């Protein structure tokens, strides 16, 4: 029996992780949101920090969004943190602190999709909903030689129907964790030891010599480039203060803090860079800086965007009298307590 075989494998070889030692739906939910698009090695530390910082859903709900974003800093995909906070407030204030105990109720939480809802429902409440993630797609596609491109609604429905026949209805949580671990640890994208796999006799891809071709992936998404010019603004000989602004809604890094930013539609040629950026600064501040030095350039990769960032050190003789309302002056030490993107953090760390 498939389910028994993979659960037996998991009992012996599965990873021992802190969120697997509990059936507390809040902790399981935390782990699933943190581990979305994040490696376990990186996510584990964040999970432990969140559990220590926000031991109950009420603690998370009562934190400010800025505090939650700061705790999340470095994980990326900050909408996950904002959704986590919104859902925690819904549970704490609208549901009297009771975590939803049905698949539909869990799925209704902000930021929770079908995979996450199935994971929480099965692990925390023993409900027979199969998880369908990248590792499960790969394992099942190879076992049954399924050529449907993954990442589509058609594929999800096809794999879900098959998994509903395979799942252990008495131990759905164990089954789902076993599927994820087997796909991650054994049935890997490349370099898996198919000859010694416990499913070598059943695996249609192995028997047909097409393991490397499965699963079939959708066509890659086009990645666009954006050109950010950040100003590190100081005055006089002071190095203890810095000018920052907070990003607004409707774009990447919503709610995070950053240096004053000018975004260009295309890369500014180096021959025209200094002149153009001086014009921007004069328009902002009403005066020309004493000096301006084009410094560090960094490239930051997001899922569908590549950020080409250029950092410019700017010195005024004194604090400019005119400064856009969205900008404010803070101490460098205060910057450490604000939520910032990994790109800004990297620049500041190198100063």
C-alpha positions in Angstrom: 0.0 0.0 0.0 1.5 3.3 -1.1 0.5 5.4 2.0 1.9 2.9 4.4 5.1 2.5 2.5 5.8 6.3 2.4 4.8 6.8 6.0 7.1 4.0 7.1 9.9 5.7 5.2 9.1 9.0 6.9 9.1 7.5 10.3 12.7 6.4 9.8 14.1 9.2 7.6 11.8 12.2 7.9 13.2 15.5 9.1 12.7 16.4 12.8 11.5 20.0 12.8 10.1 22.1 15.7 6.7 22.7 14.0 6.3 18.9 13.7 6.3 18.4 17.5 3.0 20.2 17.9 -0.6 20.0 16.8 -1.2 23.7 17.7 -2.8 25.2 14.5 -1.3 28.6 15.2 2.3 27.3 15.2 1.6 25.1 12.2 0.1 28.1 10.3 3.2 30.2 11.2 5.5 27.6 9.9 3.6 27.2 6.6 3.4 30.9 5.9 7.1 31.4 6.7 8.2 28.4 4.6 6.3 29.6 1.5 9.1 30.2 -1.1 11.7 29.9 1.7 14.2 27.2 2.4 13.8 25.3 5.6 17.3 26.2 6.7 16.5 29.9 6.5 12.9 29.6 7.7 13.6 27.7 10.9 15.2 30.6 12.6 12.4 32.9 11.6 9.8 30.4 12.9 11.6 30.2 16.3 11.8 34.0 16.5 8.1 34.4 15.8 7.1 31.8 18.3 9.3 33.5 21.0 8.2 37.0 20.0 4.5 36.2 19.4 3.7 33.0 21.4 -0.1 33.2 20.8 -2.2 34.5 18.0 -3.3 37.3 20.3 0.3 38.5 20.7 0.7 38.6 16.9 -2.6 40.4 16.5 -1.7 43.1 19.0 1.7 43.8 17.5 1.9 46.7 15.1 2.4 46.1 11.4 5.8 47.7 11.6 6.9 45.3 14.3 5.7 42.3 12.3 7.5 43.6 9.2 10.7 44.1 11.2 10.4 40.5 12.5 10.0 39.4 8.9 12.9 41.4 7.5 15.1 39.4 5.2 12.5 36.8 4.2 11.1 38.7 1.3 7.6 38.6 -0.2 6.4 41.0 2.5 2.8 40.7 1.6 3.0 37.3 3.4 3.8 39.2 6.7 1.0 41.7 6.2 -1.5 38.9 5.4 -0.3 37.0 8.4 -0.9 40.0 10.6 -4.3 40.7 9.1 -5.4 37.1 9.6 -4.1 37.0 13.2 -6.3 40.1 13.9 -9.3 38.4 12.3 -8.8 35.3 14.5 -8.1 37.2 17.7 -10.8 39.9 17.4 -13.5 38.4 15.1 -13.2 34.7 16.1 -12.5 35.2 19.8 -9.1 33.7 19.4 -10.3 30.4 18.1 -8.4 29.2 15.1 -10.7 27.9 12.3 -11.0 24.1 12.4 -12.4 23.4 9.0 -10.7 23.4 5.6 -13.0 26.1 4.3 -12.5 28.2 7.4 -8.7 28.0 7.2 -8.8 28.7 3.4 -10.8 31.9 4.2 -7.9 33.4 6.2 -6.0 36.2 4.4 -3.0 34.9 2.6 -3.9 31.2 2.9 -4.1 29.2 -0.3 -5.2 25.6 -1.0 -1.8 24.1 -0.2 -1.5 25.9 3.2 -5.1 25.1 4.1 -4.6 21.4 3.3 -1.4 21.3 5.4 -3.0 22.9 8.5 -6.2 21.0 8.2 -4.5 17.6 7.9 -1.7 18.2 10.5 -3.6 20.1 13.1 -7.1 18.6 12.7 -6.6 15.3 11.0 -8.7 16.2 8.0 -8.0 14.2 4.8 -6.9 17.0 2.4 -3.8 16.3 0.4 -1.1 18.9 0.0 0.1 19.8 -3.6 3.4 21.6 -3.6 6.5 21.5 -5.8 7.9 18.4 -4.1 4.6 16.5 -4.3 4.2 17.5 -7.9 7.6 16.1 -8.8 7.1 12.8 -6.9 3.6 12.1 -8.3 4.5 13.2 -11.8 7.3 10.7 -11.9 5.5 7.9 -10.2 2.6 8.1 -12.6 4.4 9.6 -15.6 2.1 12.6 -15.7 3.0 15.1 -18.5 0.5 17.8 -17.7 2.5 21.1 -17.1 2.4 21.9 -13.4 1.4 25.3 -12.1 -1.9 25.2 -13.9 -5.4 24.7 -12.6 -5.8 21.6 -14.7 -2.7 20.1 -13.2 -3.8 21.0 -9.6 -7.1 19.3 -10.1 -5.5 16.2 -11.7 -2.9 15.7 -9.0 -5.4 16.4 -6.2 -7.8 13.8 -7.5 -5.0 11.2 -7.6 -3.8 12.1 -4.1 -7.3 11.9 -2.7 -7.1 8.2 -3.7 -3.7 7.7 -2.2 -3.9 9.6 1.1 -4.1 7.8 4.4 -7.4 9.0 5.8 -6.5 7.9 9.3 -3.1 9.7 9.3 -3.4 12.5 6.7 -1.0 14.8 8.4 1.7 12.1 8.5 1.0 11.2 4.9 1.3 14.8 3.7 4.6 15.4 5.6 6.0 12.2 4.3 5.1 13.2 0.7 6.8 16.6 1.1 9.9 15.1 2.7 10.3 12.3 0.2 10.0 14.7 -2.6 12.5 17.1 -1.0 15.1 14.6 0.4 14.9 11.7 -2.0 13.0 12.3 -5.3 15.0 15.5 -5.9 15.1 17.6 -9.1 18.5 16.1 -10.0 20.8 13.5 -8.6 18.2 11.1 -7.1 19.2 7.5 -6.5 16.3 5.9 -8.5 17.8 2.4 -8.5 17.6 2.2 -4.7 14.3 4.1 -4.3 11.5 2.3 -2.4 9.2 3.1 -5.4 11.6 1.9 -8.2 9.3 -0.9 -9.2 6.2 1.3 -9.3 7.8 4.5 -10.8 6.6 4.8 -14.4 9.1 7.6 -15.2 12.1 5.4 -13.9 10.9 2.4 -15.9 10.5 4.6 -19.0 13.8 6.5 -18.6 12.2 9.9 -18.4 12.8 10.9 -14.7 14.8 14.0 -15.7 11.9 15.2 -18.0 9.3 15.3 -15.2 7.5 17.2 -14.0 6.8 19.3 -17.1 7.2 22.9 -16.1 5.2 25.9 -17.6 7.0 28.4 -19.8 9.2 30.8 -17.7 7.6 34.2 -16.8 9.2 37.2 -18.3 11.3 39.2 -15.9 11.3 43.0 -16.2 14.0 45.4 -15.0 13.6 48.5 -12.8 16.2 51.2 -12.2 16.4 52.6 -8.7 18.7 55.5 -7.7 19.0 55.8 -3.9 20.3 59.0 -2.2 22.3 58.6 1.0 21.8 62.2 2.2 24.0 63.7 4.9 25.1 67.3 5.8 28.1 68.9 7.3 30.4 66.4 8.9 27.6 64.4 10.6 27.4 60.7 10.1 24.8 60.0 12.8 21.7 61.0 10.9 20.2 59.8 7.7 17.1 60.7 5.5 14.5 58.0 5.0 11.1 57.5 3.5 8.4 54.8 3.8 7.2 53.0 0.7 3.5 53.4 0.0 0.8 51.0 -1.1 0.5 49.3 -4.5 4.2 48.4 -5.1 6.9 46.1 -3.9 8.1 46.4 -0.3 4.9 48.2 0.8 5.4 49.8 4.3 9.1 49.3 4.4 11.6 52.1 4.9 14.3 53.1 2.4 16.6 55.9 1.4 15.1 58.6 -0.8 14.5 57.1 -4.2 14.4 58.3 -7.7 13.2 55.6 -10.2 14.1 56.1 -13.8 12.3 54.5 -16.7 15.5 53.2 -18.2 19.2 53.1 -17.2 20.7 56.6 -17.1 23.9 56.7 -19.2 26.9 57.3 -16.9 27.9 60.5 -18.8 24.5 62.0 -17.9 24.1 60.5 -14.5 25.6 63.2 -12.2 23.8 66.0 -14.0 20.4 64.2 -13.9 20.6 63.3 -10.3 21.7 66.8 -9.3 18.6 68.1 -11.0 16.4 65.6 -9.0 18.0 66.7 -5.8 17.6 70.4 -6.5 14.0 69.8 -7.4 13.5 68.0 -4.1 15.5 70.2 -1.7 15.6 73.5 -3.5 19.4 73.7 -3.5 22.4 72.0 -4.9 24.5 69.7 -2.7 28.1 70.4 -1.8 29.2 67.1 -3.2 27.6 64.0 -4.8 29.5 60.7 -5.3 28.1 57.8 -7.3 28.9 54.8 -5.1 27.8 51.2 -4.7 25.6 49.5 -7.3 23.7 46.4 -6.4 21.4 44.0 -8.3 18.5 42.5 -6.4 16.4 39.7 -7.9 12.7 39.4 -7.2 10.4 36.8 -8.7 9.3 38.8 -11.7 11.6 41.8 -11.5 15.3 42.6 -11.4 16.1 45.7 -9.4 19.2 47.6 -10.7 20.1 49.9 -7.8 22.6 52.7 -7.7 23.5 54.3 -4.4 24.6 57.9 -4.4 26.3 59.6 -1.4 25.1 63.3 -1.1 26.6 66.0 1.2 24.9 69.3 1.9 26.5 72.1 4.0 23.6 72.0 6.4 20.2 70.3 6.6 18.1 71.4 3.6 15.3 73.8 4.5 13.0 72.3 1.9 12.4 68.5 2.1 9.5 66.5 0.7 6.9 65.6 3.3 7.4 61.9 2.8 11.0 62.2 3.9 12.2 62.5 7.5 15.5 62.6 9.3 16.3 59.9 11.8 19.4 58.7 13.7 21.3 55.8 12.1 20.7 53.8 15.3 16.9 54.2 14.8 17.3 52.8 11.3 18.2 49.4 12.9 14.7 49.2 14.4 12.8 49.9 11.3 11.7 47.3 8.7 13.8 47.6 5.6 14.3 45.6 2.4 17.2 43.2 2.1 18.6 45.5 -0.6 18.8 48.5 1.8 20.0 46.3 4.6 22.9 45.1 2.5 23.9 48.6 1.6 23.8 49.9 5.2 25.7 46.8 6.4 28.5 47.6 4.0 28.8 51.3 5.1 
